[in-house]
Amino acid sequence: MKQFSLLLVFFLSTIGINAQDARSFSLNLYGGYNFGDKIDYDGYSAKIEDGFQYGAGLEYFFSTNNSVELKYLRSDTHIPFYKLDGTQVNAGDDKGALNFILLDATHYFDTGSNVLPYLGGGLGVGITEVPQGSGGTYFAWNIKGGVKIKTASSVSVNLNAYLQSMSAAVGNSYYWTYYGPVGVTDYVSTYQFGLGAVLSFNFKHK
């Protein structure tokens, strides 16, 4: 299996396609590290612990420096829940996962060299897998920035930092106003900062 992987990388490296031609596609393989986050709501709290994130995406360059990408990311982690007094509700059963399906837009800044800074962001859905089967599907978004390092072949490496989030409606709060009680939907959101790398393989559209 190891020999096959090395052969595949060598084959893709010898195609010799410019790493960022207009009307080209890139297969992107993601790896990153997400830092933890804490969520508080109505006397309860949850901790999303640090974890490794991985995934893949298909990126289309509709111009030399601009692209859109559909990508899937997953992070397996631990998500302990706590009561107000600090007691863990799900002790011994706190394994979970966060999944993101995002449509990104990215702009690459032409520097005249093989190192291209970029900024981007996207919208999509977040899917949680949490202890005791109480996961769900929610609105999600991300922003990112980094550098793309091109090579003479079809392979390039991206180094980046990112912030990703998902939001869920968890109930309603009611406030008395001059016109009577008014209900406002309550939301909780995750915010995870991460550092990662992307291995990209470029295929030019014929």
Helices and strands as residue ranges (DSSP letters): H 2-13, E 24-34, E 37-41, E 44-48, E 51-63, E 66-78, E 81-82, E 95-108, E 115-129, G 131-133, E 137-149, E 155-177, E 180-204
